[in-house]
Amino acid sequence: MGQIMDRLQAFGEFEIIHFGDKVILDDPVESWPVCDCLIAFHSSGYPLEKVQAYSSLRKPFLVNELDPQYLLHDRRKVYEHLEMYGIPVPRYACVNRTEPNQDLDYFVEEEDFIEVNGEVFWKPFVEKPVNGDDHSIMIYYPSSAGGGMKELFRKVGNRSSEFHPDVRRVRREGSYIYEEFMPTGGTDVKVYTVGPEYAHAEARKSPVVDGVVMRNPDGKEVRYPVLLTPAEKQMAREVCIAFRQSVCGFDLLRSEGSSYVCDVNGWSFVKNSYK
């Protein structure tokens, strides 16, 4: 964020006003500085409703619109929104529980598959919490491959996944999305839009491979620039427009000649790239 602010300032056309935590959290919106253009995006503890009130009062130009940012916290809503705009997503189904360990008549679990509303997902399949801020994602493997489960998580030190050979059953303490596992050849593609006309893409080693984070001599995660296909560029444009987020990061799975969007993060920063 500091890099972005420094460059806007250096451009010479903008005055940057940093609101700061005290202003955002404590002061009434009527006393917030007046600005022509607002950069605002959700993070933990960020008072999005208050910022919406400020936006209604002052009507600045919004780089990323505020209302759709609520969608990003619910993976069900993200997938529904993507489908509404014709953007390809993995085949998936939702299991919604109002209380932990609730028995559901539309959910069946067998040794090597689950069935949700009559739709069968054979292992390996992916299990994601519906809460978009929960990054504890599981992959369950078939008995023919020795079974077990791999947990993916936000990088901790040099690890981004952990294999649990004895875990066979799926989680039951909440609501989850289940989707078929897409073979991607061991890479994830991260795409970043800057408006609907521009997208930057990078690949990194997928945490599914062995969970070890590849780092360069400076200790930064290794990422490779990627050229998007015309179809993927169109998908980037559609994601940006669908969620009304000019700066928008999302994850792309390239599998067997097709591409799918599997996560939309909203305002995201490209890591360690001067360009």
PyMOL commands that set and color helices and strands:
alter all, ss='L'
color gray80, all
select helices_A, chain A and resi 2-11+20-26+29-31+48-58+67-73+75-84+143-145+230-242
alter helices_A, ss='H'
color red, helices_A
select strands_A, chain A and resi 37-38+61-62+92-95+107-109+113-116+119-122+125-129+137-140+149-156+159-164+176-180+187-194+199-205+224-225+247-255+258-266
alter strands_A, ss='S'
color yellow, strands_A
deselect
rebuild
show_as cartoon
